């Protein structure tokens, strides 16, 4: 027997009382929360849970993610729970909003920017990997990170083209020697070499000497981090140690520490003097002149390396895959390249900007495969989203402080209702047709491959330049690209960056 407030209870009685009190608390909290939402605005259609703690939703999200079916999962939820609408509520231990509505994304990223951010829970979940880097913080920390990084991306630097040229020559040699090649793996090495050269002033030369330990660790951390994100409040159940998460982080940190040591070996005066010489001035020198805090340097370098390596490699892979499947597009692009720069001369910045079909090919790829297919923000105060609530979906959606909002550029940019009808002669939105860009321009906020608003990607121009330069040099060298996949669809995998879920094997002739 146990005593509580002077009254004796048996263990079963105490458990029953505890359960009753818990249920009463949950019901009362729910009533209070719903009353609060009614004052703020309307509700969006709800994806109901039929299991305690929303375990059925958690199971569906995790299993579909492991099968690389995230896109299908989002579409199915919208179609089943909100036909014809693109904002719903779901619960995986907490209320979550999912949206692919341009007006809502515009509000989150721009017009209501101060009301939404990464939030403390996102920061906590991603801190082991991204620390206080630019992708993982809000407010002054974010502003300071952006001010630290931005100077290296605000102008076209001739040294960037020199970096691309050095490493693309190695890439072309490797492609020409192989009867077929795993193109994503090869491009990961190429963009790692270019990114480390840009960031640290010295490439790891992974195309020549495989940096498998670092690359494998980097990929492993991202994959596990993707699972952690999708588990929501239950991510404590992810067996991080058993999956090798901490071991991979240690490899990543040791790799970057070597370069930080070299930068901090220079005095502040030496760093200031070095900034006057563009030839060997690097991204790391720039931020080491801003701060000598090792953790801050590490966090910004990891964030920039993530953006510089993975986004470009994956987008180039999608482009080359489609060129291998559509030889008319390949021939048209190659003809423009030959007409503009010939078969030998390296392109200039102006050459890249002048090649309209090259720009169309990159835009079309980023339309179908936005770099970050799913993103999240958290409401930093009680607020609303502009649309999606009420019986007809036209009312503002009530958003209480602390509510996660998942938004998907991938789903939004493939919505058929946002494009001219196919009957008018416009190509179907799910097809790869660069020609559509010759007469069509997407409406504002319906095409956001680099995000938007104050947090728009500061490396956007650098990435587009690297991709354009690489494509020009490859197609000057190779006349045809053949798919060696036997017609197999590559699928879509989305840990952080959108990449093919199957090996993309190509042959360059």
C-alpha positions as CSV (number, residue, x, y, z in Angstrom):
1,X,0.0,0.0,0.0
2,X,1.1,3.5,-0.8
3,X,0.0,6.7,1.0
4,X,-0.8,9.9,-0.8
5,X,-2.2,13.0,1.1
6,X,-2.8,10.7,4.0
7,X,-4.9,8.2,2.0
8,X,-3.7,4.7,1.4
9,X,-3.7,3.3,-2.2
10,X,-2.8,0.0,-3.7
11,X,-0.5,0.1,-6.7
12,X,-3.3,-0.6,-9.2
13,X,-5.4,2.2,-7.6
14,X,-2.4,4.6,-7.8
15,X,-1.9,3.8,-11.4
16,X,-5.5,4.3,-12.2
17,X,-5.5,7.7,-10.4
18,X,-2.4,8.8,-12.3
19,X,-3.8,7.8,-15.6
20,X,-7.1,9.6,-14.9
21,X,-5.2,12.8,-13.9
22,X,-3.1,12.5,-17.1
23,X,-6.1,12.1,-19.3
24,X,-7.9,15.0,-17.5
25,X,-4.8,17.2,-18.0
26,X,-4.5,16.3,-21.8
27,X,-8.2,17.0,-22.3
28,X,-8.1,20.3,-20.5
29,X,-4.9,21.3,-22.4
30,X,-6.5,20.3,-25.7
31,X,-9.6,22.4,-24.9
32,X,-7.4,25.4,-24.0
33,X,-5.2,25.0,-27.0
34,X,-8.2,24.7,-29.4
35,X,-9.7,27.8,-27.9
36,X,-6.5,29.7,-28.4
37,X,-6.4,28.6,-32.1
38,X,-10.0,29.7,-32.6
39,X,-9.0,33.2,-31.5
40,X,-6.1,33.3,-33.9
41,X,-7.8,32.0,-37.1
42,X,-9.2,28.8,-38.7
43,X,-8.0,25.2,-38.9
44,X,-6.6,23.5,-42.0
45,X,-7.8,19.9,-42.9
46,X,-6.4,17.5,-40.4
47,X,-4.5,14.2,-41.0
48,X,-6.0,12.3,-38.1
49,X,-4.0,9.9,-35.9
50,X,-5.6,6.7,-34.7
51,X,-2.8,5.5,-32.4
52,X,-1.6,6.9,-29.0
53,X,1.1,9.5,-29.4
54,X,0.5,9.6,-33.1
55,X,2.7,6.5,-33.6
56,X,0.9,5.6,-36.8
57,X,2.0,8.9,-38.4
58,X,5.5,8.5,-37.1
59,X,5.7,5.0,-38.5
60,X,4.4,6.1,-41.9
61,X,6.8,9.0,-42.2
62,X,9.8,7.0,-41.2
63,X,9.0,3.9,-43.3
64,X,8.2,6.0,-46.4
65,X,11.4,8.0,-45.9
66,X,13.5,4.8,-45.7
67,X,11.9,3.7,-49.0
68,X,12.7,7.1,-50.6
69,X,9.0,7.9,-51.0
70,X,8.8,11.3,-49.3
71,X,7.3,13.0,-52.4
72,X,4.6,10.3,-52.7
73,X,3.9,10.6,-49.0
74,X,3.3,14.4,-49.2
75,X,1.1,14.0,-52.3
76,X,-0.9,11.2,-50.8
77,X,-1.6,13.3,-47.6
78,X,-2.7,16.3,-49.6
79,X,-4.9,14.3,-51.9
80,X,-6.5,12.2,-49.2
81,X,-7.0,14.8,-46.4
82,X,-7.4,18.0,-48.4
83,X,-8.3,17.3,-52.0
84,X,-7.5,20.3,-54.2
85,X,-5.8,22.1,-51.3
86,X,-2.2,22.3,-50.4
87,X,-2.1,23.0,-46.6
88,X,-2.9,20.4,-44.0
89,X,-2.4,19.7,-40.3
90,X,-0.8,16.5,-39.0
91,X,0.3,15.4,-35.5
92,X,3.3,13.4,-34.6
93,X,3.3,14.2,-30.9
94,X,2.6,17.8,-31.7
95,X,0.6,19.9,-34.2
96,X,2.5,20.2,-37.4
97,X,1.5,22.2,-40.5
98,X,2.5,21.0,-44.0
99,X,2.2,23.3,-46.9
100,X,3.0,23.6,-50.6
101,X,1.1,26.9,-51.1
102,X,3.1,29.8,-52.6
103,X,1.3,32.5,-50.4
104,X,2.1,30.6,-47.2
105,X,5.8,30.0,-48.2
106,X,6.0,33.7,-49.1
107,X,4.8,34.6,-45.6
108,X,7.2,32.2,-43.9
109,X,10.2,33.4,-45.8
110,X,9.5,37.1,-46.5
111,X,6.4,39.0,-45.5
112,X,6.2,37.5,-42.0
113,X,9.9,36.7,-41.7
114,X,10.4,37.8,-38.1
115,X,7.5,35.6,-37.0
116,X,9.1,32.4,-38.2
117,X,12.6,30.9,-37.7
118,X,14.5,27.7,-37.1
119,X,13.5,27.6,-33.5
120,X,15.2,26.2,-30.4
121,X,14.2,22.5,-31.1
122,X,15.6,22.5,-34.6
123,X,18.8,24.1,-33.3
124,X,19.1,21.4,-30.7
125,X,18.5,18.5,-33.1
126,X,21.0,19.8,-35.7
127,X,23.6,21.3,-33.3
128,X,26.0,18.3,-33.4
129,X,26.3,18.6,-37.1
130,X,25.8,22.3,-38.0
131,X,26.4,23.9,-34.6
132,X,25.8,27.6,-34.7
133,X,26.3,27.8,-38.5
134,X,24.2,30.0,-40.7
135,X,21.6,27.3,-41.5
136,X,20.9,26.5,-37.8
137,X,20.4,29.8,-36.0
138,X,18.0,32.8,-35.9
139,X,18.1,36.5,-34.9
140,X,21.5,38.1,-34.3
141,X,23.4,34.8,-34.6
142,X,22.0,34.4,-38.1
143,X,22.6,38.0,-39.1
144,X,26.2,37.8,-37.9
145,X,26.8,34.5,-39.7
146,X,25.5,36.1,-42.9
147,X,27.7,39.2,-42.5
148,X,30.7,36.9,-42.0
149,X,30.1,34.8,-45.0
150,X,28.6,37.2,-47.5
151,X,31.7,39.1,-48.6
152,X,33.1,36.0,-50.4
153,X,30.0,35.7,-52.6
154,X,29.1,39.2,-53.5
155,X,31.2,39.5,-56.7
156,X,32.3,37.3,-59.6
157,X,35.9,36.4,-58.8
158,X,38.2,35.3,-61.6
159,X,39.9,33.0,-59.2
160,X,36.7,30.9,-58.9
161,X,36.8,30.1,-62.6
162,X,40.5,29.1,-62.2
163,X,39.4,26.7,-59.4
164,X,36.7,25.2,-61.6
165,X,39.0,24.8,-64.5
166,X,41.7,23.0,-62.5
167,X,39.3,20.4,-61.2
168,X,37.1,20.0,-64.3
169,X,40.2,19.0,-66.3
170,X,40.7,16.1,-63.9
171,X,37.0,15.2,-64.1
172,X,37.0,15.1,-67.9
173,X,40.0,12.8,-67.9
174,X,38.3,10.4,-65.5
175,X,35.0,10.4,-67.5
176,X,36.9,9.8,-70.7
177,X,38.7,6.8,-69.3
178,X,35.7,4.9,-67.9
179,X,33.4,2.8,-70.1
180,X,30.6,3.8,-67.6
181,X,30.7,5.7,-64.3
182,X,28.6,6.4,-61.2
183,X,28.2,10.0,-62.0
184,X,27.0,11.2,-58.6
185,X,29.9,9.7,-56.9
186,X,32.3,11.3,-59.4
187,X,30.6,14.7,-59.1
188,X,30.7,14.5,-55.3
189,X,34.5,14.1,-55.6
190,X,34.7,16.9,-58.1
191,X,32.6,19.4,-56.1
192,X,34.5,18.4,-52.8
193,X,37.8,19.2,-54.5
194,X,36.4,22.6,-55.8
195,X,34.7,23.4,-52.5
196,X,37.8,22.6,-50.3
197,X,40.0,24.6,-52.8
198,X,37.6,27.6,-52.5
199,X,37.1,27.3,-48.7
200,X,40.6,26.3,-47.5
201,X,42.9,27.4,-50.3
202,X,44.0,23.7,-50.9
203,X,42.0,20.9,-52.5
204,X,41.8,17.5,-50.9
205,X,42.2,16.1,-54.5
206,X,39.7,13.4,-53.9
207,X,39.4,12.7,-57.7
208,X,43.0,11.6,-57.6
209,X,43.3,10.2,-54.1
210,X,40.0,9.0,-52.8
211,X,38.9,10.7,-49.6
212,X,36.5,7.9,-48.8
213,X,36.7,8.3,-45.0
214,X,35.7,11.9,-45.0
215,X,33.1,11.6,-47.8
216,X,31.5,8.5,-46.3
217,X,31.3,10.2,-42.9
218,X,29.8,13.4,-44.4
219,X,27.2,11.3,-46.2
220,X,26.4,9.2,-43.1
221,X,25.9,12.2,-40.9
222,X,23.4,13.7,-43.4
223,X,21.5,10.5,-43.8
224,X,21.1,10.0,-40.0
225,X,20.3,13.7,-39.6
226,X,17.4,13.3,-42.1
227,X,16.0,10.4,-40.0
228,X,16.3,12.5,-36.8
229,X,14.4,15.4,-38.5
230,X,11.5,13.2,-39.6
231,X,11.2,11.5,-36.2
232,X,10.2,14.9,-34.7
233,X,9.8,14.7,-30.9
234,X,10.6,11.0,-30.9
235,X,14.0,11.4,-32.4
236,X,15.6,10.4,-29.1
237,X,14.8,6.9,-30.2
238,X,17.2,7.1,-33.2
239,X,20.2,4.9,-32.2
240,X,22.8,7.5,-33.0
241,X,25.8,5.7,-31.6
242,X,24.9,2.3,-33.2
243,X,24.4,4.0,-36.6
244,X,27.9,5.6,-36.3
245,X,26.7,9.2,-36.1
246,X,29.2,10.3,-33.5
247,X,32.1,8.5,-35.1
248,X,31.3,10.1,-38.4
249,X,31.1,13.6,-36.8
250,X,34.5,13.0,-35.2
251,X,36.0,12.2,-38.7
252,X,34.4,15.3,-40.1
253,X,35.7,17.5,-37.3
254,X,39.2,16.1,-37.4
255,X,39.3,16.8,-41.2
256,X,38.2,20.5,-40.8
257,X,40.4,21.1,-37.7
258,X,43.6,20.6,-39.8
259,X,42.6,23.7,-41.9
260,X,41.5,25.8,-39.0
261,X,44.9,25.2,-37.3
262,X,46.6,26.5,-40.4
263,X,44.5,29.6,-40.6
264,X,44.8,30.4,-36.8
265,X,48.6,30.0,-37.1
266,X,48.5,33.4,-38.9
267,X,48.3,36.5,-36.7
268,X,45.4,38.9,-37.1
269,X,47.9,41.3,-38.8
270,X,49.0,38.6,-41.3
271,X,45.3,37.8,-42.0
272,X,44.5,41.5,-42.6
273,X,47.5,41.9,-45.0
274,X,46.5,38.7,-46.8
275,X,43.1,40.1,-47.5
276,X,44.8,42.6,-49.9
277,X,46.0,39.8,-52.1
278,X,43.3,38.0,-54.1
279,X,45.5,35.2,-55.4
280,X,45.8,33.1,-52.2
281,X,43.0,34.7,-50.2
282,X,40.4,32.1,-49.2
283,X,37.0,31.8,-47.5
284,X,38.7,30.6,-44.4
285,X,41.1,33.6,-44.2
286,X,38.1,35.8,-44.6
287,X,36.2,34.4,-41.6
288,X,39.3,33.9,-39.5
289,X,39.9,37.6,-39.8
290,X,36.3,38.1,-38.5
291,X,36.7,35.7,-35.5
292,X,39.3,33.4,-34.0
293,X,36.7,31.3,-32.2
294,X,37.4,27.7,-33.3
295,X,33.8,26.5,-32.9
296,X,32.4,29.4,-34.9
297,X,34.9,28.8,-37.7
298,X,34.1,25.0,-37.7
299,X,30.3,25.6,-37.8
300,X,30.5,28.1,-40.7
301,X,32.9,25.8,-42.6
302,X,30.7,22.7,-42.2
303,X,27.6,24.7,-43.3
304,X,29.3,26.1,-46.4
305,X,30.9,22.8,-47.3
306,X,27.5,21.2,-47.1
307,X,26.1,23.8,-49.5
308,X,29.1,23.9,-51.8
309,X,29.6,20.2,-52.3
310,X,26.2,18.5,-52.2
311,X,23.9,20.9,-53.9
312,X,26.0,21.4,-57.0
313,X,26.9,17.7,-57.4
314,X,23.3,16.6,-57.1
315,X,22.0,19.2,-59.5
316,X,24.7,18.4,-62.1
317,X,23.8,14.7,-61.8
318,X,20.1,15.5,-62.5
319,X,21.1,17.6,-65.6
320,X,23.5,15.0,-67.0
321,X,20.9,12.2,-66.4
322,X,18.3,14.1,-68.5
323,X,20.8,15.0,-71.2
324,X,21.6,11.2,-71.5
325,X,17.8,10.6,-71.9
326,X,17.1,13.4,-74.4
327,X,19.7,13.7,-77.1
328,X,17.8,16.5,-78.8
329,X,18.3,18.7,-75.7
330,X,21.9,17.6,-75.5
331,X,22.6,18.5,-79.2
332,X,20.8,21.9,-78.8
333,X,22.8,22.8,-75.7
334,X,26.1,21.7,-77.3
335,X,25.4,23.7,-80.4
336,X,24.9,26.9,-78.3
337,X,28.2,26.2,-76.5
338,X,30.1,25.7,-79.7
339,X,28.5,28.9,-81.2
340,X,29.4,30.9,-78.1
341,X,32.9,29.7,-77.1
342,X,33.9,27.0,-79.6
343,X,35.4,23.6,-78.6
344,X,38.6,24.8,-76.8
345,X,38.3,28.2,-75.2
346,X,37.2,28.3,-71.5
347,X,34.0,30.3,-71.0
348,X,34.0,33.6,-69.2
349,X,31.4,34.9,-66.8
350,X,29.8,36.8,-69.6
351,X,29.8,33.8,-71.9
352,X,27.8,31.8,-69.3
353,X,25.3,34.6,-68.8
354,X,24.8,34.9,-72.6
355,X,24.0,31.3,-73.2
356,X,20.2,31.4,-72.7
357,X,19.6,27.7,-73.4
358,X,22.2,26.7,-70.8
359,X,20.3,28.9,-68.3
360,X,17.0,27.2,-69.4
361,X,18.5,23.8,-68.8
362,X,19.6,24.7,-65.3
363,X,16.4,26.4,-64.5
364,X,14.3,23.5,-65.7
365,X,16.4,21.1,-63.6
366,X,16.0,23.2,-60.5
367,X,12.3,23.4,-61.1
368,X,11.9,19.6,-61.2
369,X,14.6,19.0,-58.5
370,X,14.9,21.9,-56.1
371,X,18.1,21.5,-54.1
372,X,16.4,21.4,-50.7
373,X,13.0,19.6,-51.4
374,X,11.6,19.9,-47.9
375,X,12.3,22.6,-45.3
376,X,11.0,23.7,-41.9
377,X,10.3,26.8,-39.9
378,X,8.9,27.2,-36.4
379,X,6.5,30.0,-35.4
380,X,8.3,32.3,-32.9
381,X,5.1,33.8,-31.7
382,X,1.3,33.3,-32.1
383,X,0.5,34.2,-35.7
384,X,-1.2,32.9,-38.8
385,X,-0.5,31.7,-42.3
386,X,-2.4,33.6,-45.1
387,X,-4.4,30.8,-46.6
388,X,-5.6,27.2,-46.3
389,X,-7.9,27.4,-43.3
390,X,-11.7,27.0,-43.0
391,X,-14.2,25.0,-45.0
392,X,-13.1,26.3,-48.4
393,X,-9.4,26.8,-47.6
394,X,-9.4,30.6,-48.1
395,X,-9.1,31.7,-44.4
396,X,-5.9,32.3,-42.5
397,X,-4.6,29.3,-40.6
398,X,-4.1,29.7,-36.9
399,X,-0.5,29.2,-35.8
400,X,0.3,29.0,-32.1
401,X,3.8,29.8,-30.9
402,X,6.2,26.9,-31.3
403,X,4.3,25.2,-34.2
404,X,6.6,23.6,-36.8
405,X,5.7,24.4,-40.5
406,X,7.0,22.0,-43.1
407,X,7.0,23.5,-46.6
408,X,8.0,21.7,-49.8
409,X,9.4,23.5,-52.9
410,X,9.5,20.1,-54.6
411,X,5.7,19.5,-54.3
412,X,4.9,23.2,-55.0
413,X,7.1,23.4,-58.2
414,X,5.4,20.3,-59.6
415,X,1.8,21.4,-59.0
416,X,0.0,21.2,-62.3
417,X,-2.5,23.8,-61.3
418,X,0.2,26.5,-61.0
419,X,1.1,26.1,-64.7
420,X,-0.7,26.9,-68.0
421,X,-3.0,24.0,-69.0
422,X,-1.5,21.3,-71.2
423,X,-4.3,21.8,-73.6
424,X,-2.8,25.2,-74.5
425,X,0.3,23.5,-75.7
426,X,2.3,24.1,-72.6
427,X,4.5,21.0,-71.7
428,X,3.3,18.9,-68.8
429,X,4.8,20.1,-65.6
430,X,6.4,16.7,-64.7
431,X,8.3,16.6,-68.0
432,X,11.9,17.9,-68.5
433,X,11.4,20.5,-71.2
434,X,13.9,23.4,-71.1
435,X,12.2,25.1,-74.0
436,X,9.3,26.1,-71.8
437,X,11.5,28.8,-70.3
438,X,11.7,30.6,-73.7
439,X,8.2,31.9,-73.4
440,X,7.2,31.3,-69.8
441,X,8.2,32.9,-66.5
442,X,7.1,31.5,-63.2
443,X,5.0,33.7,-61.0
444,X,6.7,35.1,-57.9
445,X,7.1,32.5,-55.1
446,X,6.1,29.6,-57.3
447,X,9.8,28.9,-58.1
448,X,12.2,29.0,-55.2
449,X,15.1,26.6,-55.7
450,X,17.4,28.8,-53.6
451,X,14.7,29.7,-51.0
452,X,13.7,33.3,-50.8
453,X,13.4,36.4,-48.6
454,X,16.2,37.5,-46.3
455,X,17.5,34.0,-46.0
456,X,17.8,33.4,-49.8
457,X,21.0,31.4,-50.6
458,X,24.0,33.7,-50.7
459,X,25.9,31.2,-52.7
460,X,23.3,31.1,-55.5
461,X,25.5,32.8,-58.1
462,X,28.5,30.8,-57.2
463,X,26.6,27.5,-57.6
464,X,25.1,28.5,-60.9
465,X,28.5,29.6,-62.2
466,X,30.1,26.3,-61.2
467,X,27.3,24.3,-62.8
468,X,27.3,26.3,-66.0
469,X,31.1,26.2,-66.3
470,X,31.2,22.5,-65.7
471,X,28.5,21.7,-68.3
472,X,30.2,23.9,-70.9
473,X,33.6,22.2,-70.4
474,X,32.1,18.7,-70.4
475,X,30.1,19.3,-73.6
476,X,33.1,20.9,-75.4
477,X,34.9,17.6,-74.7
478,X,32.1,15.0,-75.1
479,X,29.7,14.7,-78.0
480,X,27.3,12.2,-76.4
481,X,26.2,11.1,-73.0
482,X,24.6,7.6,-72.8
483,X,22.5,6.3,-70.0
484,X,23.7,2.8,-68.8
485,X,20.7,2.3,-66.5
486,X,18.6,0.2,-68.9
487,X,15.6,2.6,-68.7
488,X,15.4,2.4,-64.8
489,X,14.0,5.5,-63.1
490,X,16.6,7.0,-60.7
491,X,14.0,7.8,-58.0
492,X,14.4,10.6,-55.5
493,X,16.1,10.5,-52.2
494,X,15.9,13.4,-49.8
495,X,18.1,13.4,-46.6
496,X,18.9,17.1,-46.8
497,X,19.6,17.6,-50.5
498,X,17.6,16.0,-53.2
499,X,19.6,13.3,-55.0
500,X,18.8,10.1,-57.0
501,X,18.0,7.1,-54.9
502,X,19.6,4.7,-57.4
503,X,23.1,4.8,-58.9
504,X,23.1,6.9,-62.1
505,X,25.4,5.2,-64.5
506,X,26.5,7.2,-67.5
507,X,29.0,6.8,-70.4
508,X,30.7,9.8,-71.9
509,X,31.8,9.5,-75.6
